[in-house]
Amino acid sequence: MIVVNLREKIIIVKQSSGGSDVRLDKYLSEENETALSRARIQDLIRAGVVKVNGEKRKPSYLLKSGDRITIHFLPLSSPLLESEDVEFDILYEDDSIVVINKPPGLVVHPCAGYRGATLVHGLLQRFAHLPSPAIGLRPGIVHRLDKDTSGVMVVAKDDRAHHFLTDQFKKREVRKRYLALVHGRPQGDRGFIDLPIGRHPVKREEMSVSLVNGRRATTEWEVVSAFSVDISLLRVAIHTGRTHQIRVHLAYMGYPVLGDRTYGYGKRWWRQQDEMMRKVLGLAGRQMLHAEMMGFIHPESKRYVEFGAPLYPDMENLIEWLYTVKSGRR
């Protein structure tokens, strides 16, 4: 039986007696009236939109007779889903994808504790139809960048592209390369970090290297330039996509990203630095991390494509200033 509360836009599904020992995702894809694919149902379950008896479950959860399944649909009129004029550069667009250069300071999608303008608001302003905008806060989003990380992102324009791209990210088939300004001078010209990352045991909003409970994370880096003010420019490639992976790995190795307020140096450290380093801090108004390239199989042509994003002026200007200091012109 399906009961629909139109005012709250909530669908409550009560399993019939003949539906025992059926996977949650299979049951919803075959029995519900949402007209969503099984893959989409699985995404909703993992996101916590679907709950069983008030609890979050895995798609493989085996239902029992009498289980109460709730699917929370956001109202289309929700202010979280209203379009808003948000600035970002479009690098490429066709019928199935949009590739953008995300500016620093822009949150990708609404989340707990943040209700300001996000990339999602801007996408809804520019594109009338994105995959299932009424079932969550992330229409078209297949991956994310941290708020203060700039650079290339791909957005799906339809469900088919969304599933195709999401599958590539899950299988780690997407190539991702970043530029990072970091403290210190790494030993050697390049290196490989293979350390598991998990939720910080005390600071639950942060991540940390965790040999016990972490998930495998691999990061490859090479030095582009070492500057005279104990700052280095690295090119970084990640082969997994853990939360804050680059920032956590580099900080753990002793080379935190410049301007990183979470994993980098605090105010006390900066107060102890000389005038030149304090000048660097003044120019680094955010974490100096930029997603410069992304490569993947296009959902329509099925051919490998790559897209690059130019640096935003703040990071570009800081790098140019560091080069002038290195050459002795300042």
N, C-alpha and C positions, 0 to 999 in steps of 0.2 A: 504494500500500500504506500502511496506517495501523498504526503500532505504538503501543500505549498502555502507559505505565509507571504502574501504579496507585499505587505507593508514593510517587512524586514528583508525581503528577498532571500529567504532561507528555505532550502529544500530539505525536508527530513524524510529519509527513506527507512521504512520498517520492513525488515526481511520477513518473508513468508516462511511457513514451517517447512516447505520443501526445498529451501535454499541453503541447508546446512553444509559445512565443509566445502565452501566455495571461496576462492580468493577474492579479496576485497575489490581489486581492480577489475577482475573478470566479471564479477557480479554487477558492478556499476556500469561497465561498458555494454553489458548485454541487457540489463534490466531497467536502467534508469531512463528518464525522459530528457536528459540534457543534450543529447545528440553530439556528445563529445567522443573522440577516439580514445582507445585504451591508453595510448601513449600520453595523451593530454590528462586523462584521469590519473595516471601514475604521477605526473608532475604535480597535480593538485594535492594528491595524498602526501607526497614528500614535503610539499610546502605547508602542510598543516591545515589546508582549506577543508579537507575531508577528515572527519573524526568518527571514531566508533565508541559509543557510550561515553562521549566527552573526552576521549583520549586520542592522541595522535598514534597512528599505526602505520606499518609498512604496507606497500601494495600487495605483498604476499600473505598478509594476515588472513587466516581462515575464519570465515564468519560462522557464527553459531545461530541457531534459531532464536529469534527474539532480540538479536543485537540491534542497536539503534544507531543508524548511520546518518550523520548530519553533514550537509554540504553548504557552506556559507558563500552565497553569491553577493558580491558588492553591488549596491544600487548604482545604476548608470548615472544617477544624479549626484553621487557622492562627490564632495569637493576634492577628494583625493584623486579623482579621475577626470576632473575638468581640465580642459586644455588651457595652456598658458604660454605666453611668449617667452621662450627661453633661448638664449643665443648659443648656437653651436654651428660648426662648419660641416657641410655635407661634402665628402670627398668623392662619393660615387653613389649612383642610384639606378636601379632598374626595377622590373616588375616584382621581384621577389625579395630584394635586400636593399638596405641603405647602409652605407659606410660613413661614419662620422669621425670628426676629431673632437673628442670631449674636452672642454676647457677645464682647467683646475678650479676647484671650489664648487663644482656641480655634483650633487648627489645623483646617482643613477635612477633610483626608484624610492618611493615613500617607504619608510620603515619605522620601527618603534622608536619613539623619542624625536622623530624628525618629520615635520609637516610643512616644510617650505617647498619652494618650487624645485622640481627635479627634472632630469632628462626626460622621464616619462611624460611629464606635463608638456614639455616642448615638442615631443614626438606626436602627441595627440593634437597639438595645434597645427602641425605641418602635414600630418597624414591622417586622413579620415578613417581609414580602415587598417587596423593592426590586429594580430591574432588574439581573439577572445578578450577584449579589454574589460569585460564585465566580470571575469572570474578571478581576478587578482589585481595586484598593484604593479605588474610588470609586463604590460602589453608589448610584444615584439622583442623583449629583452631575452637574450640567450646567454649572456655573460655580463660581467660588471668590472668596473674599475673603482678603486677607492676614491673618495670625494676629492682629495687633493692630488690625485694622479691624473695627468692629462694623457691624451693620445687616442689611437685608433680603436674604434668599436664597430661591430657589425650588428645590425638590427634586422629582424625578420619582418617582412611585410604580409606574410600569409602563414597559415598553419603548416602547410607543406614545407616551406622554407624553415620555419621554426623547428619542426621535428628533425629535419635533415641536419641543421646546424647544431642543435642540441646534442644529437647523437655523436657528431664529430668531437665536440668538447668532452663528452663523457668518455670517449675512446682515446682521448689525448692525441688526436690527429691534427689539431689546429696548431700551427706554428706561431709563436708569440715572442717578440723581441723588444727589449726596453733599453732606454738610456737612463743612467742613474749617476748623479753626483754623490760621492760618498766621502766620509772622513777617512784620512789615512792613505797609505799606499800598500795595496795587497802585494804579497810576495809572489813573484813570477808574473808572467804576462797573461796567464789565463788559469782557470781552475774550475772544479766541479764540486758542487755541494750536494751530498746525499744524506739528509737528516730529516727525520719525521717531524711533522708539525701537528700540534693539537691545541686545544683550548688551554689558556693559562690556568693553573690550579687555583690561583687566588683572584687574579684580576680577570673576571669572566668575560669582559669585553675585548680582551687582548688574546693574541696567540703566542705560542712559544715553542721552542724545540723540545720535544717530549719523546724520550727514548722508550717510554713505557706505554703511553696511550696515544701517541701521535700516529698520523698516517704518512706514508712515504711521500717525500717531496724532494724533487731534484732541480737544481738550478745551475746553469752554466754561465760563466762570466769571462770577459776578457777586458784588459785595460786599453782604453782608447788614448788616454793622456793622463799623466801625473803632473799636477800643478805645484808651484812653489809654496803655496799656503797650506800644504798638507791636505789637499783635496784631490780626488781622482775622479775621472770620468770613465764609467764602465759601460760596456754593452752587455746586456744580460738576456739570456734565453731561458724560459722555464718550460719544463717538460711535464709538469703537473700544475694544477691550478688551485692550490690551497689558499685560504684566506690570508692576506698580508704576506704571502710567501717570500717575495724578494726582500721586503723590509725586515722580516724576521731572520731569514738566513744571513743576510749581510750584517745585521746587527750582532748576531751570534758569533760571526767570524771576526768581529772587531772593526767592521767598516760600515757603521750605520749610515743610512741615507741622509744626506744633508737636509736640514729643516724638518725632519721627522719628529714631531712632538710626542709620539707614543713610544717609539723604539730607539730614538736618538738621544742626544745629550740634552740635559735640562738647563734651566736658567743659571744654576750655580756654576756649571761648567763654563757656560758662555761668559759669565762675568769675570772669569779668571783668564780669559784669552786676551791677546794683544789687539791693538787697534785694527790691524789688517783683517784678522779673523772676525772681529765684530762687524767690520764692513761687509764681509761675506754674509753674516747672519742678516744684516739689513737688506741685502739683495735677495735672500732666500726666504720669501714670505710664506712658503709652503714646502712640503717634501718634494725634493727635486727628482722626480721619477716620471718618465714619459714612455708610453707605449708607442714605439716608433713604427712597428710593422706587424701585420697579421696576415697569415696565409691559410687558405682552406679550400676545400672542394666546393665549387659553386653549386647551389641546389638545383639549378636548371640546366646549365651546360655540362655539369659533372666534370669540369676541368679545374685544375688547381689554379687559384688566383692569389695574388698578393696585393696588399694595400699598405701604403706608408702614410704617416701623418707628420707634418712639420712641427717643430718645437713651438710652444707658445712663447711670446716675447719675454716673459720673466725668466724662464730657464735659458733661452737663447742668449739674452743679454748678459746673464751671469756667466755663462760659458765663455762668451767673447771677452768679458772683463778679466776672467781668470787667465785667458791666453795672453792678454796684453800685459798682465802682471808677470807672467812667466817669461815673456820676451823682454821684460825690463822697460817697457814703454810707459809704465806708471811708477 
